Amino acid sequence: MTRLHFASALLPSGWANDVQVVITAGAIAEVTPGTAPAAGDERHGIALPGLASLHSHAFQRGMAGLAELRGDSTDTFWTWRETMYRFALTMTPDDVAAVATLLYVEMLEQGFTRVGEFHYLHHDRDGSHYADLGEMAARIAQAAEASSIGLTLLPSFYAHGSFGGAAPHDGQRRFICTVDQFAELMAASHKAIAALPDANIGIAPHSLRAVTPAELAAIIPLADGGPVHIHAAEQVKEVEDCLAWSGRRPVQWLLEHAPIDRRWCLIHAIHTTNEEVSAFARTGAVAGLCPITEASLGDGIFPAREFVGAGGAFGIGTDSNVLVGIADELRQLEYGQRLRHRERNVLSGGAGRSTGRTLFDHALAGGAQALAQATVGLAPGARADIVTLDTAHPSLAGRARDAVIDGWIFAAGSGAIDCVWAGGQKVVEGGRHRLRQAARERFNASVRRLVA
Ligand SMILES: [Zn+2]
């Protein structure tokens, strides 16, 4: 049993002072506000619940910053993707474990306590299958276990190179499965995460580019009630190709042909009309927004004001992991809206409300829904995922309650995190994960070889 005491904590009911939290077996057992610290309580200042990064491709952390050199033609998502494929094609299972471990260490240092790993690097470098189809999934599970991050594994079904069942190209050979192979991969993935107490599983049809309607219908039952994540409408070309194939835009097609409901998470969904935005919001599905990656790749700006105005739920993901940070993602999300609408505090949710707090609440609830976490936040029954902020940080000086969150997101950034508990384990102290040094050395050794 661990007993923590916080001067101030953000509970599901709002801010409370003098909060004692009792942790047993990795979960929050009791939360008692308005109580003085008892002997033996570990005392801290400001506590928040950890958030989920609901969308990650861990291996891409290895190429962060390597696609910033302009090529001969206009650089776009599609030229970035070629760099990503070249990098993906060189990585061994050990490299993936090394890169994912450092990534999850960094996520925890930033306050992300759960990751939705949209996992599509399944096969060997020549495209042949590993003896255990779950080889790569097991490396992701190892990284989650070593770092203590909560894992929602989302094995990705990827079968085609473009809309209408086009053959995949050679650069995609490590991603490709038939429906039958994917069923085997799901079974192997269940095995790979079986030893992780807080892990769960869903499925990720990669996109309408990669999956035919018949395949989509065939794999959805494999989610077995778990989350279903899909990339949709990230790029204008993708919308144009989808229109040419079906006469429908990607989100429009999904709304008309797939059983979209609260179990679903549509990743990006940037290029959507007002009609699509309203219909999407009504389904109760989550918009998986990855503002740093969407900016990095020149994808566009999600119509967040309209979507939230229609009652839509969203969470945040770190996607390509080019930069990892809760504050960075939420700030980029709000700043994108400010640039688009030439206003301030666009996503605050109304007069007198804190933008940082509103963004945080959305990301907490949307992330939990998208990764099928029934209980989340500083509440009995939730996984003990707790983040404390550094009250001595200059950007938090003199702040209380929601102003602390605003100070963190808009001014302090990553430097404001002090301690992080994940599944009841205190893994980050003074902003440093206990595995940071070892994980960096292992990552650096892999990446030096991969970029040589
Ligand atoms: Zn993605």
Residues whose N, C-alpha, C, O or C-beta is under 5 A from the ligand:
A	BS01	ZN	D319
